[in-house]
Amino acid sequence: MQLHKMDLVPEDHRDKVFEKQSQQIRTIAGALETMCFATSIWDETLYRAWSRIVYSLIPNVAALERQLAMLCDLCSADEVSASK
């Protein structure tokens, strides 16, 4: 779950607002595993949140990472992968 547009919340209140909203979501979700992310389109938080979500959905991440590393080596494009 993304708690988006956190940039609209005053910076000194973000942690408190995020924790309150996250707790409400966890209460509603009950026994379901829940991950919350504070995101904004103005910084890297949205990218980081989606990366973690996709990462958790891929069953064989290690194989994908090896293949991505090989692609980066072949293309000399190490900026493509943060794992390099």
N, CA, C and O atoms as a printed pandas DataFrame, in Angstrom:
     atom_number atom_name residue_name chain_id  residue_number  x_coord  y_coord  z_coord
0              1         N          MET        A               1    0.848   -1.165    0.000
1              2        CA          MET        A               1    0.000    0.000    0.000
2              3         C          MET        A               1    0.894    1.229    0.000
3              4         O          MET        A               1    1.840    1.327    0.782
4              5         N          GLN        A               2    0.587    2.145   -0.873
5              6        CA          GLN        A               2    1.328    3.396   -0.899
6              7         C          GLN        A               2    0.497    4.489   -0.260
7              8         O          GLN        A               2   -0.683    4.650   -0.568
8              9         N          LEU        A               3    1.112    5.225    0.619
9             10        CA          LEU        A               3    0.508    6.441    1.143
10            11         C          LEU        A               3    1.149    7.558    0.330
11            12         O          LEU        A               3    2.248    8.027    0.629
12            13         N          HIS        A               4    0.426    7.965   -0.705
13            14        CA          HIS        A               4    1.014    8.846   -1.708
14            15         C          HIS        A               4    0.776   10.313   -1.385
15            16         O          HIS        A               4   -0.081   10.673   -0.578
16            17         N          LYS        A               5    1.566   11.136   -2.043
17            18        CA          LYS        A               5    1.529   12.597   -1.912
18            19         C          LYS        A               5    1.949   13.041   -0.511
19            20         O          LYS        A               5    1.406   14.000    0.039
20            21         N          MET        A               6    2.904   12.343    0.045
21            22        CA          MET        A               6    3.405   12.717    1.365
22            23         C          MET        A               6    4.069   14.083    1.340
23            24         O          MET        A               6    4.246   14.701    2.390
24            25         N          ASP        A               7    4.441   14.569    0.153
25            26        CA          ASP        A               7    5.043   15.893    0.053
26            27         C          ASP        A               7    4.037   16.990    0.426
27            28         O          ASP        A               7    4.434   18.118    0.717
28            29         N          LEU        A               8    2.738   16.663    0.417
29            30        CA          LEU        A               8    1.716   17.636    0.797
30            31         C          LEU        A               8    1.574   17.762    2.315
31            32         O          LEU        A               8    0.941   18.698    2.804
32            33         N          VAL        A               9    2.158   16.825    3.055
33            34        CA          VAL        A               9    2.117   16.852    4.517
34            35         C          VAL        A               9    3.352   17.628    4.993
35            36         O          VAL        A               9    4.457   17.373    4.514
36            37         N          PRO        A              10    3.183   18.559    5.916
37            38        CA          PRO        A              10    4.356   19.282    6.429
38            39         C          PRO        A              10    5.428   18.298    6.897
39            40         O          PRO        A              10    5.133   17.296    7.548
40            41         N          GLU        A              11    6.654   18.602    6.556
41            42        CA          GLU        A              11    7.759   17.666    6.800
42            43         C          GLU        A              11    7.859   17.226    8.265
43            44         O          GLU        A              11    8.163   16.064    8.535
44            45         N          ASP        A              12    7.613   18.123    9.197
45            46        CA          ASP        A              12    7.738   17.762   10.604
46            47         C          ASP        A              12    6.571   16.906   11.109
47            48         O          ASP        A              12    6.584   16.477   12.263
48            49         N          HIS        A              13    5.559   16.650   10.265
49            50        CA          HIS        A              13    4.422   15.809   10.643
50            51         C          HIS        A              13    4.368   14.487    9.866
51            52         O          HIS        A              13    3.535   13.630   10.160
52            53         N          ARG        A              14    5.235   14.327    8.898
53            54        CA          ARG        A              14    5.151   13.167    7.998
54            55         C          ARG        A              14    5.253   11.835    8.724
55            56         O          ARG        A              14    4.461   10.930    8.462
56            57         N          ASP        A              15    6.202   11.700    9.621
57            58        CA          ASP        A              15    6.368   10.422   10.318
58            59         C          ASP        A              15    5.110   10.067   11.109
59            60         O          ASP        A              15    4.661    8.921   11.090
60            61         N          LYS        A              16    4.553   11.043   11.793
61            62        CA          LYS        A              16    3.359   10.801   12.604
62            63         C          LYS        A              16    2.164   10.455   11.718
63            64         O          LYS        A              16    1.424    9.518   12.018
64            65         N          VAL        A              17    1.971   11.198   10.636
65            66        CA          VAL        A              17    0.861   10.934    9.720
66            67         C          VAL        A              17    1.026    9.565    9.074
67            68         O          VAL        A              17    0.066    8.801    8.973
68            69         N          PHE        A              18    2.242    9.257    8.638
69            70        CA          PHE        A              18    2.508    7.965    8.005
70            71         C          PHE        A              18    2.216    6.822    8.973
71            72         O          PHE        A              18    1.572    5.842    8.598
72            73         N          GLU        A              19    2.679    6.940   10.202
73            74        CA          GLU        A              19    2.456    5.876   11.184
74            75         C          GLU        A              19    0.971    5.701   11.474
75            76         O          GLU        A              19    0.486    4.574   11.573
76            77         N          LYS        A              20    0.251    6.800   11.611
77            78        CA          LYS        A              20   -1.184    6.732   11.886
78            79         C          LYS        A              20   -1.932    6.058   10.737
79            80         O          LYS        A              20   -2.757    5.175   10.970
80            81         N          GLN        A              21   -1.650    6.466    9.503
81            82        CA          GLN        A              21   -2.315    5.890    8.342
82            83         C          GLN        A              21   -1.928    4.419    8.160
83            84         O          GLN        A              21   -2.772    3.587    7.827
84            85         N          SER        A              22   -0.659    4.110    8.379
85            86        CA          SER        A              22   -0.198    2.722    8.268
86            87         C          SER        A              22   -0.915    1.834    9.272
87            88         O          SER        A              22   -1.323    0.718    8.950
88            89         N          GLN        A              23   -1.064    2.335   10.485
89            90        CA          GLN        A              23   -1.749    1.550   11.522
90            91         C          GLN        A              23   -3.206    1.312   11.153
91            92         O          GLN        A              23   -3.726    0.220   11.378
92            93         N          GLN        A              24   -3.867    2.308   10.594
93            94        CA          GLN        A              24   -5.256    2.130   10.162
94            95         C          GLN        A              24   -5.356    1.060    9.080
95            96         O          GLN        A              24   -6.269    0.234    9.098
96            97         N          ILE        A              25   -4.426    1.079    8.149
97            98        CA          ILE        A              25   -4.420    0.088    7.069
98            99         C          ILE        A              25   -4.178   -1.302    7.641
99           100         O          ILE        A              25   -4.858   -2.255    7.261
100          101         N          ARG        A              26   -3.214   -1.427    8.555
101          102        CA          ARG        A              26   -2.925   -2.735    9.163
102          103         C          ARG        A              26   -4.123   -3.257    9.959
103          104         O          ARG        A              26   -4.390   -4.459    9.960
104          105         N          THR        A              27   -4.830   -2.375   10.623
105          106        CA          THR        A              27   -6.016   -2.768   11.380
106          107         C          THR        A              27   -7.078   -3.326   10.432
107          108         O          THR        A              27   -7.681   -4.363   10.708
108          109         N          ILE        A              28   -7.300   -2.641    9.329
109          110        CA          ILE        A              28   -8.296   -3.090    8.346
110          111         C          ILE        A              28   -7.854   -4.395    7.690
111          112         O          ILE        A              28   -8.673   -5.282    7.448
112          113         N          ALA        A              29   -6.562   -4.507    7.405
113          114        CA          ALA        A              29   -6.034   -5.686    6.717
114          115         C          ALA        A              29   -6.061   -6.931    7.604
115          116         O          ALA        A              29   -6.080   -8.053    7.097
116          117         N          GLY        A              30   -6.064   -6.743    8.899
117          118        CA          GLY        A              30   -6.101   -7.883    9.811
118          119         C          GLY        A              30   -4.876   -8.759    9.675
119          120         O          GLY        A              30   -3.753   -8.291    9.864
120          121         N          ALA        A              31   -5.078  -10.033    9.347
121          122        CA          ALA        A              31   -3.986  -11.004    9.275
122          123         C          ALA        A              31   -3.197  -10.925    7.970
123          124         O          ALA        A              31   -2.153  -11.567    7.847
124          125         N          LEU        A              32   -3.672  -10.158    7.001
125          126        CA          LEU        A              32   -2.951  -10.047    5.728
126          127         C          LEU        A              32   -1.631   -9.303    5.926
127          128         O          LEU        A              32   -1.576   -8.289    6.622
128          129         N          GLU        A              33   -0.577   -9.818    5.309
129          130        CA          GLU        A              33    0.711   -9.142    5.385
130          131         C          GLU        A              33    0.615   -7.807    4.652
131          132         O          GLU        A              33    0.140   -7.748    3.517
132          133         N          THR        A              34    1.061   -6.752    5.297
133          134        CA          THR        A              34    0.910   -5.413    4.745
134          135         C          THR        A              34    2.230   -4.668    4.784
135          136         O          THR        A              34    2.923   -4.670    5.802
136          137         N          MET        A              35    2.578   -4.027    3.670
137          138        CA          MET        A              35    3.741   -3.143    3.608
138          139         C          MET        A              35    3.238   -1.769    3.199
139          140         O          MET        A              35    2.482   -1.648    2.235
140          141         N          CYS        A              36    3.646   -0.743    3.913
141          142        CA          CYS        A              36    3.237    0.621    3.591
142          143         C          CYS        A              36    4.466    1.424    3.178
143          144         O          CYS        A              36    5.558    1.239    3.716
144          145         N          PHE        A              37    4.265    2.319    2.211
145          146        CA          PHE        A              37    5.331    3.160    1.709
146          147         C          PHE        A              37    4.850    4.596    1.646
147          148         O          PHE        A              37    3.754    4.857    1.150
148          149         N          ALA        A              38    5.640    5.523    2.134
149          150        CA          ALA        A              38    5.343    6.950    2.013
150          151         C          ALA        A              38    5.983    7.418    0.710
151          152         O          ALA        A              38    7.204    7.364    0.570
152          153         N          THR        A              39    5.171    7.880   -0.247
153          154        CA          THR        A              39    5.708    8.210   -1.556
154          155         C          THR        A              39    5.330    9.609   -2.020
155          156         O          THR        A              39    4.410   10.242   -1.502
156          157         N          SER        A              40    6.074   10.057   -3.009
157          158        CA          SER        A              40    5.860   11.356   -3.643
158          159         C          SER        A              40    6.381   11.262   -5.075
159          160         O          SER        A              40    7.313   10.506   -5.348
160          161         N          ILE        A              41    5.791   12.017   -5.978
161          162        CA          ILE        A              41    6.329   12.024   -7.348
162          163         C          ILE        A              41    7.554   12.920   -7.458
163          164         O          ILE        A              41    8.214   12.944   -8.497
164          165         N          TRP        A              42    7.862   13.652   -6.405
165          166        CA          TRP        A              42    8.939   14.639   -6.464
166          167         C          TRP        A              42   10.287   14.100   -6.011
167          168         O          TRP        A              42   11.272   14.837   -6.037
168          169         N          ASP        A              43   10.364   12.857   -5.601
169          170        CA          ASP        A              43   11.648   12.282   -5.214
170          171         C          ASP        A              43   11.653   10.794   -5.556
171          172         O          ASP        A              43   10.755   10.315   -6.247
172          173         N          GLU        A              44   12.648   10.067   -5.081
173          174        CA          GLU        A              44   12.826    8.660   -5.442
174          175         C          GLU        A              44   11.912    7.702   -4.693
175          176         O          GLU        A              44   11.967    6.500   -4.954
176          177         N          THR        A              45   11.082    8.170   -3.782
177          178        CA          THR        A              45   10.286    7.278   -2.939
178          179         C          THR        A              45    9.297    6.432   -3.735
179          180         O          THR        A              45    9.086    5.263   -3.410
180          181         N          LEU        A              46    8.696    6.997   -4.762
181          182        CA          LEU        A              46    7.732    6.240   -5.563
182          183         C          LEU        A              46    8.434    5.099   -6.295
183          184         O          LEU        A              46    7.948    3.968   -6.303
184          185         N          TYR        A              47    9.568    5.395   -6.906
185          186        CA          TYR        A              47   10.358    4.366   -7.592
186          187         C          TYR        A              47   10.788    3.273   -6.618
187          188         O          TYR        A              47   10.693    2.084   -6.923
188          189         N          ARG        A              48   11.262    3.686   -5.440
189          190        CA          ARG        A              48   11.722    2.722   -4.446
190          191         C          ARG        A              48   10.577    1.820   -3.979
191          192         O          ARG        A              48   10.758    0.613   -3.822
192          193         N          ALA        A              49    9.408    2.406   -3.759
193          194        CA          ALA        A              49    8.256    1.610   -3.313
194          195         C          ALA        A              49    7.876    0.581   -4.365
195          196         O          ALA        A              49    7.711   -0.598   -4.050
196          197         N          TRP        A              50    7.736    1.016   -5.618
197          198        CA          TRP        A              50    7.355    0.074   -6.676
198          199         C          TRP        A              50    8.421   -0.987   -6.888
199          200         O          TRP        A              50    8.096   -2.139   -7.177
200          201         N          SER        A              51    9.680   -0.621   -6.750
201          202        CA          SER        A              51   10.760   -1.604   -6.877
202          203         C          SER        A              51   10.634   -2.684   -5.814
203          204         O          SER        A              51   10.793   -3.867   -6.114
204          205         N          ARG        A              52   10.353   -2.295   -4.588
205          206        CA          ARG        A              52   10.200   -3.282   -3.513
206          207         C          ARG        A              52    8.980   -4.166   -3.731
207          208         O          ARG        A              52    9.010   -5.361   -3.436
208          209         N          ILE        A              53    7.904   -3.574   -4.252
209          210        CA          ILE        A              53    6.699   -4.358   -4.528
210          211         C          ILE        A              53    6.981   -5.388   -5.613
211          212         O          ILE        A              53    6.674   -6.569   -5.446
212          213         N          VAL        A              54    7.561   -4.947   -6.717
213          214        CA          VAL        A              54    7.874   -5.871   -7.815
214          215         C          VAL        A              54    8.854   -6.936   -7.343
215          216         O          VAL        A              54    8.691   -8.115   -7.657
216          217         N          TYR        A              55    9.862   -6.530   -6.599
217          218        CA          TYR        A              55   10.864   -7.455   -6.082
218          219         C          TYR        A              55   10.213   -8.565   -5.255
219          220         O          TYR        A              55   10.608   -9.728   -5.341
220          221         N          SER        A              56    9.212   -8.194   -4.455
221          222        CA          SER        A              56    8.557   -9.198   -3.612
222          223         C          SER        A              56    7.670  -10.144   -4.426
223          224         O          SER        A              56    7.345  -11.235   -3.957
224          225         N          LEU        A              57    7.282   -9.749   -5.621
225          226        CA          LEU        A              57    6.403  -10.578   -6.445
226          227         C          LEU        A              57    7.155  -11.563   -7.338
227          228         O          LEU        A              57    6.564  -12.506   -7.863
228          229         N          ILE        A              58    8.430  -11.348   -7.505
229          230        CA          ILE        A              58    9.218  -12.200   -8.399
230          231         C          ILE        A              58    9.733  -13.402   -7.606
231          232         O          ILE        A              58   10.492  -13.238   -6.651
232          233         N          PRO        A              59    9.317  -14.620   -8.003
233          234        CA          PRO        A              59    9.669  -15.800   -7.215
234          235         C          PRO        A              59   11.153  -16.160   -7.245
235          236         O          PRO        A              59   11.666  -16.699   -6.264
236          237         N          ASN        A              60   11.844  -15.880   -8.327
237          238        CA          ASN        A              60   13.247  -16.279   -8.423
238          239         C          ASN        A              60   14.103  -15.052   -8.709
239          240         O          ASN        A              60   14.642  -14.897   -9.805
240          241         N          VAL        A              61   14.219  -14.192   -7.717
241          242        CA          VAL        A              61   14.931  -12.935   -7.872
242          243         C          VAL        A              61   16.412  -13.159   -8.174
243          244         O          VAL        A              61   16.999  -12.427   -8.971
244          245         N          ALA        A              62   17.005  -14.145   -7.557
245          246        CA          ALA        A              62   18.443  -14.386   -7.745
246          247         C          ALA        A              62   18.762  -14.643   -9.223
247          248         O          ALA        A              62   19.737  -14.103   -9.745
248          249         N          ALA        A              63   17.955  -15.455   -9.894
249          250        CA          ALA        A              63   18.187  -15.738  -11.310
250          251         C          ALA        A              63   18.012  -14.475  -12.147
251          252         O          ALA        A              63   18.793  -14.226  -13.065
252          253         N          LEU        A              64   17.009  -13.691  -11.840
253          254        CA          LEU        A              64   16.786  -12.444  -12.569
254          255         C          LEU        A              64   17.952  -11.480  -12.367
255          256         O          LEU        A              64   18.388  -10.821  -13.311
256          257         N          GLU        A              65   18.453  -11.397  -11.140
257          258        CA          GLU        A              65   19.589  -10.516  -10.872
258          259         C          GLU        A              65   20.834  -10.950  -11.633
259          260         O          GLU        A              65   21.571  -10.111  -12.151
260          261         N          ARG        A              66   21.072  -12.260  -11.703
261          262        CA          ARG        A              66   22.229  -12.761  -12.469
262          263         C          ARG        A              66   22.088  -12.405  -13.943
263          264         O          ARG        A              66   23.047  -11.962  -14.576
264          265         N          GLN        A              67   20.890  -12.600  -14.488
265          266        CA          GLN        A              67   20.666  -12.283  -15.896
266          267         C          GLN        A              67   20.775  -10.786  -16.162
267          268         O          GLN        A              67   21.301  -10.380  -17.198
268          269         N          LEU        A              68   20.292   -9.974  -15.251
269          270        CA          LEU        A              68   20.411   -8.534  -15.404
270          271         C          LEU        A              68   21.875   -8.106  -15.359
271          272         O          LEU        A              68   22.292   -7.231  -16.117
272          273         N          ALA        A              69   22.650   -8.720  -14.475
273          274        CA          ALA        A              69   24.079   -8.410  -14.394
274          275         C          ALA        A              69   24.779   -8.776  -15.705
275          276         O          ALA        A              69   25.632   -8.030  -16.187
276          277         N          MET        A              70   24.412   -9.937  -16.285
277          278        CA          MET        A              70   24.995  -10.336  -17.574
278          279         C          MET        A              70   24.620   -9.336  -18.661
279          280         O          MET        A              70   25.468   -8.958  -19.469
280          281         N          LEU        A              71   23.353   -8.900  -18.692
281          282        CA          LEU        A              71   22.919   -7.915  -19.676
282          283         C          LEU        A              71   23.701   -6.610  -19.518
283          284         O          LEU        A              71   24.137   -6.015  -20.503
284          285         N          CYS        A              72   23.870   -6.178  -18.280
285          286        CA          CYS        A              72   24.629   -4.951  -18.028
286          287         C          CYS        A              72   26.070   -5.079  -18.520
287          288         O          CYS        A              72   26.611   -4.147  -19.115
288          289         N          ASP        A              73   26.687   -6.231  -18.271
289          290        CA          ASP        A              73   28.054   -6.455  -18.741
290          291         C          ASP        A              73   28.131   -6.430  -20.262
291          292         O          ASP        A              73   29.020   -5.802  -20.837
292          293         N          LEU        A              74   27.201   -7.112  -20.902
293          294        CA          LEU        A              74   27.196   -7.167  -22.366
294          295         C          LEU        A              74   26.972   -5.805  -22.996
295          296         O          LEU        A              74   27.547   -5.497  -24.039
296          297         N          CYS        A              75   26.148   -4.999  -22.372
297          298        CA          CYS        A              75   25.797   -3.686  -22.931
298          299         C          CYS        A              75   26.669   -2.561  -22.379
299          300         O          CYS        A              75   26.538   -1.410  -22.797
300          301         N          SER        A              76   27.549   -2.886  -21.452
301          302        CA          SER        A              76   28.325   -1.861  -20.759
302          303         C          SER        A              76   27.410   -0.775  -20.193
303          304         O          SER        A              76   27.697    0.419  -20.286
304          305         N          ALA        A              77   26.305   -1.224  -19.609
305          306        CA          ALA        A              77   25.289   -0.299  -19.093
306          307         C          ALA        A              77   25.054   -0.545  -17.618
307          308         O          ALA        A              77   23.942   -0.884  -17.213
308          309         N          ASP        A              78   26.086   -0.378  -16.814
309          310        CA          ASP        A              78   25.943   -0.670  -15.391
310          311         C          ASP        A              78   25.017    0.307  -14.666
311          312         O          ASP        A              78   24.627    0.033  -13.531
312          313         N          GLU        A              79   24.652    1.426  -15.272
313          314        CA          GLU        A              79   23.710    2.334  -14.627
314          315         C          GLU        A              79   22.285    1.770  -14.644
315          316         O          GLU        A              79   21.407    2.317  -13.977
316          317         N          VAL        A              80   22.041    0.704  -15.380
317          318        CA          VAL        A              80   20.725    0.072  -15.468
318          319         C          VAL        A              80   20.386   -0.633  -14.159
319          320         O          VAL        A              80   19.215   -0.724  -13.790
320          321         N          SER        A              81   21.384   -1.124  -13.465
321          322        CA          SER        A              81   21.141   -1.968  -12.300
322          323         C          SER        A              81   21.771   -1.386  -11.057
323          324         O          SER        A              81   22.956   -1.050  -11.048
324          325         N          ALA        A              82   20.968   -1.266   -9.991
325          326        CA          ALA        A              82   21.487   -0.804   -8.709
326          327         C          ALA        A              82   22.273   -1.900   -7.995
327          328         O          ALA        A              82   23.026   -1.620   -7.062
328          329         N          SER        A              83   22.097   -3.159   -8.437
329          330        CA          SER        A              83   22.771   -4.260   -7.751
330          331         C          SER        A              83   24.225   -4.388   -8.190
331          332         O          SER        A              83   24.972   -5.184   -7.621
332          333         N          LYS        A              84   24.624   -3.638   -9.168
333          334        CA          LYS        A              84   25.995   -3.720   -9.662
334          335         C          LYS        A              84   26.956   -2.875   -8.894
335          336         O          LYS        A              84   28.146   -2.853   -9.208
